């Protein structure tokens, strides 16, 4: 059986896809935030091979998560570009989904800002040492 979505259904499906991408990005950013917190604590520990190995491992994992964030950004932008022209016309019908999406974007921005502040502090501390 073949089912064709009408234009409004396609718009709604793309909003759902945007939310899924945003959720994936937020999960990756939370992982980065946790890694940053662990690395901050590790920088306070006395130098040792074990500490250095763990720092290297967490740095690789952090980069993997940051790559995931970058991929999410690219895919999100690509999907959004496909509906941006329709946004004004159809947004009223999907206002609840759009509000949830906007709230998710704000949450992601807050996590990103926490990471930037933490990274800046870590960088400054490492420069002092």
N, C-alpha and C positions, 0 to 999 in steps of 0.2 A: 504494500500500500504506500502510495506516495502522498505526502502532505506538503503543500506549499504555504509558506508563511506570507501573510499580507504585509504591507509596508509598516504598519503600526506594530505588528508582532515582531518584525525584524528589528525595529528600533528598540523595543522592549528587551529582546534577546541580547542585543548589543550592550544595553545598559547592564544587564545581568553579567555579561562577560567582563565589562569594565569593573564591576564590583568584585568578581572573582580574581581578576588581575591585581586589583588594589589589595585584597586580602592576602594574596601571595606576597606582594611587596611588603606589606606590613609585617608579616611573619618573618621575612628575611631581615627587615630592619630591627625587629625585636631581637633576633639572633645576634645581629651586629652589636646592638646595645649591650647585650649580656657578655659578649666577648670583650667589648671595650671595658666593661666593669671588671672582668677577670684580669685583663691585661693591666689595668690601673693598679690593682692589688699586687700583681706580680712584679711590677716595677718597684714596689716598696720593699720587696723581699731581697735578701742579699744575693748577689750574683752567684750562679752555680750552673753546671752543665744541664742539670735537670730543669732548672728555671728557664734557661735559654732555649732548650729543646721545646718546652711547653709553649714559650712565647712564639717560637717559629711555627709550631703547629697551629696555634690559635690565629696567627697572622694569615696563614694559608686559608684557614676556614673563613676568616673574616673577608678575605678577598673573594672567595667563592660566593659568599652571601652578597657582597657588593656587586659582583657580576650578575647575580640573580636580580638584584634591584634594577640594574641598568637594563637588563632584558625586559623586565616588567614595564619600565618606563617607555621603552621603544614600542612594545606591543600595545600598551595603553594608548599612546599617542596615535599609533596607526589606526586602532579601532575608533578612537574618538574622532579622528579626521574623517572617517567614513560617515559619521552621523552629525558632524558639526553644522552642516547646512540645514538639517532637519530639526535641530535642537529647539529653536524658537517655536516652530509650528507644533511639535509633538510633546513638548516638555510638560504642558499642563496635564495631559493624560497620565503621565508617569511621574508626577510631582513627588510622590512618596519615595519611589526608587531614587530619584535625583537627590532628594534631601538626605537619604541614607548614604548615597555616594559622596555627597559633599561633606558629610560628617566624617566619613572614612578618609577622605583626602585631608581634612584638618588633623585627624589623628596621626596620619602618616607624616605630615609636616611637623607635628610636635615631636614625634620620635626622632625624626631626622635632625631637628634642632638640638635635642638632647645629645645625640651622637656627636654633632659638630662641637658643642660646648665641651663635652668630655674629651674628645680628640684634641681640641686646642689645649686644654689643661694638661693632658698627658704629654703632648709635644713640648709645652713650656717646661714641665718638670724634667723631662729627659734632657732638654737643652741646659738646664741648670746643673745637672749631674755631670 
